[in-house]
């Protein structure tokens, strides 16, 4: 899900709604309410759902050799295409494009400079005309120069008004309901759920608390440098710089999990070649492990892309046949959106 | 506490003993046991102890305008000189020197190459003869080339046998008991306690769980890059590289707090000029804040260095008169080890 986004940047956030992991009821002793009897109501019965339930049962049962102590229960999730929609364009790319008129207003010389000139004239239509270095210039311009606090506030404002071209809904409405249920099942069973995204760490932190119940320190992503300094009034200030510090894609995912979390996950979920190394690193640990891939094979309810049934490769969310084969070889259950998910979005109630 | 250590590196760790923050009893409603009536028994009554108790009471009282919601209760602690002894030499420097014979055994050419030759002949006595670039070479050689798992295991083995030259005790016995009580008071009141050290993140993570009850994801420090790859048996492997990624000192402290934790702390504790920016960043936030500095003014029970009463400046743990003056100007209470601490170590029962 994360190719060609090395220019993405990060920031900080205080999320009032951020939830802390709960270590409440063990999985099997939950009361026999409807929720407890099926903690994954948006999932069809099948191998994918069964793999999740087996994993939770095994890792939380102290009598099972696959038991995992609570403080080692780390589960990592890619975001774009794994927790929410990534087509036709990564949400953060749209944010960056939307920011360019404001950037040019502050630096009018840019209006006659590429790639900004093309973005001003063509909007998102410019996307197909621009090279990766051009896109990095746009990301750098949109994601640097402001304080970390101002950036967070701007992302939050934008997410209130921006809508997806297909569903005409806010992007944060386009999270996958089955994955929300999975996050809850894991947290209810003592897992710390973390996002590990090729997208900008600061961007995702701005809404991860409200949207996923995941606090900022559990969001790992691509990150730019910040610079500590002082505002004119003498107050300390952290400014976002246009210099990449962490590229959280491919091998960068396990590297940055180690940097930021400091433990090897016991479960990992992704949907593209950029998640391969995270899945390998996670499932190579000793004891019970779970690695899963979301396959976008539902053109009707969402999108179809990737390797299943000869679906065409896609620049966004590239999921190669090689990864598909590796998943089979390593027993990573593949989640078919078409077959495994009863519904995709919460508004499809 | 953190000058001249830019070569320090990091790694990952699974700490069975790592504690998670508890959100149990509010401060004021604790039962009237001896512990509850004085949660800081190793502290003498005085301005420093009072400042801590006032801060906890204010931030945890929902009726107080200074109340801080639980998920925003972040407290950051420098380590060397703030949580444990840093004199006469940073513990990690001793570890690195101890590692050099093993490094040379694997690369015999180094035996005739400086600075390794001097380290082999003079041991820690070489310290005063070596330049900062020399020390960086030693750190890079001692802290890279192995897997993150092997590094953690080696640090843990070393800490079992290495002893401090003065007390003849393990380094992890030389944590300050009053600061341990402070960590506990904060955690008992819903604070997440984090270490933010100029020392190596991986080094500190190897013992922070057992020693401080702080899990790896709450240890931020100077960090080298890692490289994802595959061992000869095909298993994924993270190798420590000799390239600095994060220099967690001075302005690097707030920058890396933002990167790793993503929230501005409400309390911060340090003991040197390397903690200045962290204290400024923390205390410049809105609402109730606490910044404190540990002053090493007890030559009898520990060491005396820093600005108090004309004590000489020291390369290790440099605490300038300028920082001392800033602390007074900003109402950062200074903790006098001599006057504020009844005892320094737990073995002084």
HADDOCK unambig.tbl for C-alpha pairs under 7 A between the chains (distance, minus, plus):
assign (segid A and resid 11 and name CA) (segid B and resid 258 and name CA) 6.97 0.50 0.50
assign (segid A and resid 12 and name CA) (segid B and resid 258 and name CA) 5.62 0.50 0.50
assign (segid A and resid 12 and name CA) (segid B and resid 262 and name CA) 4.38 0.50 0.50
assign (segid A and resid 12 and name CA) (segid B and resid 263 and name CA) 5.81 0.50 0.50
assign (segid A and resid 13 and name CA) (segid B and resid 262 and name CA) 5.82 0.50 0.50
assign (segid A and resid 13 and name CA) (segid B and resid 263 and name CA) 5.64 0.50 0.50
assign (segid A and resid 14 and name CA) (segid B and resid 72 and name CA) 6.93 0.50 0.50
assign (segid A and resid 14 and name CA) (segid B and resid 263 and name CA) 5.66 0.50 0.50
assign (segid A and resid 18 and name CA) (segid B and resid 71 and name CA) 6.81 0.50 0.50
assign (segid A and resid 71 and name CA) (segid B and resid 18 and name CA) 6.92 0.50 0.50
assign (segid A and resid 72 and name CA) (segid B and resid 14 and name CA) 6.99 0.50 0.50
assign (segid A and resid 216 and name CA) (segid B and resid 261 and name CA) 6.60 0.50 0.50
assign (segid A and resid 216 and name CA) (segid B and resid 262 and name CA) 5.31 0.50 0.50
assign (segid A and resid 217 and name CA) (segid B and resid 260 and name CA) 6.07 0.50 0.50
assign (segid A and resid 217 and name CA) (segid B and resid 261 and name CA) 4.38 0.50 0.50
assign (segid A and resid 217 and name CA) (segid B and resid 262 and name CA) 5.58 0.50 0.50
assign (segid A and resid 226 and name CA) (segid B and resid 255 and name CA) 5.97 0.50 0.50
assign (segid A and resid 227 and name CA) (segid B and resid 255 and name CA) 6.68 0.50 0.50
assign (segid A and resid 228 and name CA) (segid B and resid 251 and name CA) 5.59 0.50 0.50
assign (segid A and resid 228 and name CA) (segid B and resid 255 and name CA) 6.38 0.50 0.50
assign (segid A and resid 235 and name CA) (segid B and resid 284 and name CA) 6.74 0.50 0.50
assign (segid A and resid 236 and name CA) (segid B and resid 280 and name CA) 6.70 0.50 0.50
assign (segid A and resid 236 and name CA) (segid B and resid 281 and name CA) 5.76 0.50 0.50
assign (segid A and resid 236 and name CA) (segid B and resid 284 and name CA) 6.99 0.50 0.50
assign (segid A and resid 251 and name CA) (segid B and resid 228 and name CA) 5.56 0.50 0.50
assign (segid A and resid 255 and name CA) (segid B and resid 226 and name CA) 5.97 0.50 0.50
assign (segid A and resid 255 and name CA) (segid B and resid 227 and name CA) 6.68 0.50 0.50
assign (segid A and resid 255 and name CA) (segid B and resid 228 and name CA) 6.39 0.50 0.50
assign (segid A and resid 258 and name CA) (segid B and resid 12 and name CA) 5.70 0.50 0.50
assign (segid A and resid 260 and name CA) (segid B and resid 217 and name CA) 6.07 0.50 0.50
assign (segid A and resid 260 and name CA) (segid B and resid 260 and name CA) 5.91 0.50 0.50
assign (segid A and resid 261 and name CA) (segid B and resid 216 and name CA) 6.58 0.50 0.50
assign (segid A and resid 261 and name CA) (segid B and resid 217 and name CA) 4.36 0.50 0.50
assign (segid A and resid 262 and name CA) (segid B and resid 12 and name CA) 4.48 0.50 0.50
assign (segid A and resid 262 and name CA) (segid B and resid 13 and name CA) 5.87 0.50 0.50
assign (segid A and resid 262 and name CA) (segid B and resid 216 and name CA) 5.31 0.50 0.50
assign (segid A and resid 262 and name CA) (segid B and resid 217 and name CA) 5.59 0.50 0.50
assign (segid A and resid 263 and name CA) (segid B and resid 12 and name CA) 5.87 0.50 0.50
assign (segid A and resid 263 and name CA) (segid B and resid 13 and name CA) 5.68 0.50 0.50
assign (segid A and resid 263 and name CA) (segid B and resid 14 and name CA) 5.70 0.50 0.50
assign (segid A and resid 280 and name CA) (segid B and resid 236 and name CA) 6.69 0.50 0.50
assign (segid A and resid 281 and name CA) (segid B and resid 236 and name CA) 5.76 0.50 0.50
assign (segid A and resid 284 and name CA) (segid B and resid 235 and name CA) 6.74 0.50 0.50
assign (segid A and resid 284 and name CA) (segid B and resid 236 and name CA) 6.97 0.50 0.50
